[in-house]
Amino acid sequence: MAVDVLIEVKKAGIWYPQVQGGTLKERFINLRRFTRKKWVLRDVSLSVRRKERIVIIGRNGSGKTTLLRLMGGILAPDEGEVKIRGRVTSVIELGLGFHPYLTGRENIFLYGAILGFTKKEIENVYDEIVDFSELHDYINAPLYTYSSGMKLRLAFSIAFSLTPDVFLGDEIYAVADLPFQEKSRKKLLELHERGTAYVGVTHEIHLLFKEEWDRAIWIDDGRIRMEGPAPEVAEAYKKEVLR
Amino acid sequence: MLKRIYRYRDVLRFLVVKDIKSTYRNSILGYFWLILSPLCMMLVFYAVFSIVVKIQVKHYPLFLLSALLPWQFLTNSLSRSTSSLIEYAPVLKASSFPREYIPFSVVLVYFIQLLLSLPLLFLFSIFYHVRVFPWILPVPLILQFILVTGLSFFFSSLNVFYRDAGVILNFLLLLWFYATPVFYPLSYVPPSFLRLYCLNPMVYVVSAYRTAFLGSPVPPPFSLLYATGMSIFLFMVGYLFFKHKEQGMVKWL
């Protein structure tokens, strides 16, 4: 593994159990067989280097989120190999580590710890998190009093204020309002300048032409269909999908 | 692996603090419940087994309470940790911290509650003027902690794959309750059954509590041996099973 490679995926595959229907009697007889393996990723190889920016595109259900989970160490591969070096934070289904009865402040520490940071590291960026979220007046109120937009802002702020080696984001802009989206984009650039690699899943293909990406990966039906410069991959993807 | 567990140590701390704080938030009596709920439980048992069934045991309220506290630790930990991984499904699907922390934090929370409610037993001992032997207490505490942690690992991971585990656990706990001298004394067990009966590690735990707080005779050495062996064995089985199932867990949540 080269020095600056942070994540290396080698010929990895993952299957998910697919629960079959059937009557109770059938289920009892085939106790083991009522779940079938469905491969959602197969023969995927890629690597993420320090400071790299990679974008993943593909249709719904093609395995993009599963690939992120694989790279984040959330799922272990069923075949092949995944090596992870350094600290990886995954922002998949943002803010779901939250607890409604704890205050915003307490949630910052819980969520930060879940993402792999120590109490001290979180304390160091605590003010930054609160400033970025603009939730000063609510930070000591329990989370169930927050609106969904506020919760989202808090989750964003936590994830963006900590500095991991690799940041994995699953459609992170899709839900925030426009001003906050802009703010987040800037913050992500800052993270990148500090040395963080970024792997993002997006459906906003037009971004692939505008923004700076080192590489784009097109996932189709669990396999890498194409890998290369973002505009080229986006062009090919558009051609196929809008055919 | 140990390095990973250490790196994420604050997750455990925050999970435990979160649980303790949120359990009694929006509750009027708050932390008083720690003392009140075993007391209420004791009163119910006292009413049934002293007035209706008429079990003749000296200092029966203290006798009951000294078994109910460790028993509550066992049932509460097991029933909550069994569903804990499912409860935390969204978090587990989105982050990669060591999965052990989820059931383990539940056990830790109830263990802390147990420790906090021990003074209640001391108060009862003083009230009844019985001789106490508190130095034996670390033994049942450690043994039961190992036992409960191992079983929590087992049932929490099993429950992810087969939701039947939670249902089976309920029956198991009921059976286990009657096979443990909670509301009856050990002397009610026929001597010919005693060795078999003592295979249940909770027999030793409860007996040791009664030595500690009621001055009952020290439980026989073979029961300590059985309890230690069983607790360590069940812990190993539970933990190894958990580690074996851990990798694919997220797929089933």
Interface residues (C-beta under 8 A of the other chain):
Chain A: Y16 P17 R69 G72 G73 I74 L75 A76 D78 V88 S90 V91 I92 E93 L96 G97 H99 Y101 L102 E106 F109 L110 A113 I114 L115 G116 F117 T118 K119 P142
Chain B: R7 Y8 R9 D10 V11 R13 F14 L15 V17 K18 K21 S22 R25 N26 P90 V91 L92 K93 A94 S95 S96 F97 Q247 G248 V250 K251 W252
